[in-house]
Amino acid sequence: MIYPIQALIYTGWVAKEVFTGALTVGADALTSGKGATPMIVEYPLQCTTDFEITAMASSITITPGTITVGIAPSTGPAPATLFVHSMYGKTPEEVLEGLRDMERRLLKVTRKEAAS
């Protein structure tokens, strides 16, 4: 089920992230480019449905400075996992925290209450 009000809130938030990400990438391209700290992180998902996983991967990829480079399906008790390339996180923990925030917001769209 999709909660329309939450979907609008999430869409606005993603639009803001796209805009600020574009500014960051643009500024980095026009300067020395030393602001980038590229890394790939492994992010186990709380998303469980195909729609949630696809929406999460797409939200990451549409945001400048990040891209989903791979998805590992859930196997037994292990959740589905995304492998995400980030250009601007200072640490892997910072990137993972941003992904947790995005996923929490997305799950409000599909579940009304985000998973813990």
N, C-alpha and C positions, 0 to 999 in steps of 0.2 A: 504494500500500500504506500502511496505517495501522499505526504501531507503538504498541500499547496502553499500554505503560508511559510512553512519551514523551507520549502523548495525555493521560494522567492528570496528568503533571507540568505540561503546558501548561494544562490546565483549571484546576488549582490556582493557577497563576501568574495566569491571566486573572481568576479569582475575586478574588485579592488586589488586582489592578489595579482591578477594579470597585469593591471596597470602599474602597480609598484614594481613588479618583477621586470616589466619592460623598461622602466626608468633605470633600474639597477643595471640591467644588461646593456642598455644604451650608453649609460655613463661609463661603464667599464670599456665598451668598445671605443669610445671617443677619448679615453685617457690612456694611461700606460698599460691597462689591463692587468695590473697587479692585485686587483681586489678579489680575483677568483681563487677559490680554494676547492678545486674539484675533488669529488669523492663519490663512491658508490656505497650505499647502505642497504642492508637487508631489513625489510620491514614486515613482520608477521601481522596479518590482518585480523581485525575483529569482524570485518565484512564477511558474509557467508554466502549470499546469493550471487548469481552471475551478474545481475544488475548492479548490486553494490560494488562488487569487485571491478567491473568495467567502469562504473562512474568514478571510482576512486582513482584508477589508473589513468583515466581520461583527464580528470581534474589536475592530477600531477603533471601530465604531459602538456596540457594547455597553458600552464603557468611558466613564463619565461624563467630560465635558469634551472629547471628541473625536467627530467624525463624518466618515464618508466622504461627500463631497459629489459626487464624480464619478469615473468610471473611463474611461480612454482605452485601447482595445485595442492590443495589440502590432501594429506595422506594420513589416514587413521586419525590419531588425536592431534596431529600437527596441522595448524591452520594454513590457509593459502598465504603465500609470501610474495611481496613485490620487491624487486631490486630496482633501486632508484638512484639515478645519477643527479647529483646536486652540484651546482657551480659555486655557491656562496655561503654554505654553512661553515661556521668556524670549527665545529667539532661534529662527529657523528651523532652525539647525543642531541645537539641543537637541531640537526636535520630531522632526527627521529621525533623530537618533540613537536616540530612543525607538522610532520605527517600525522601524528596522533591528534593534533588539533583539527586538521583537515578531516580526518576520518570521523572524529566525534561530531563535527558539524554535519557531515554527510549522513551519518546514521540517524540524526534527528529528522532528516527528510523521509527516511524509509521506516523508521521505528518509533518516531515521536520522541522517545527518550534514547539518548546515546548509550551504547554499551559501556560498562565501566572498565 
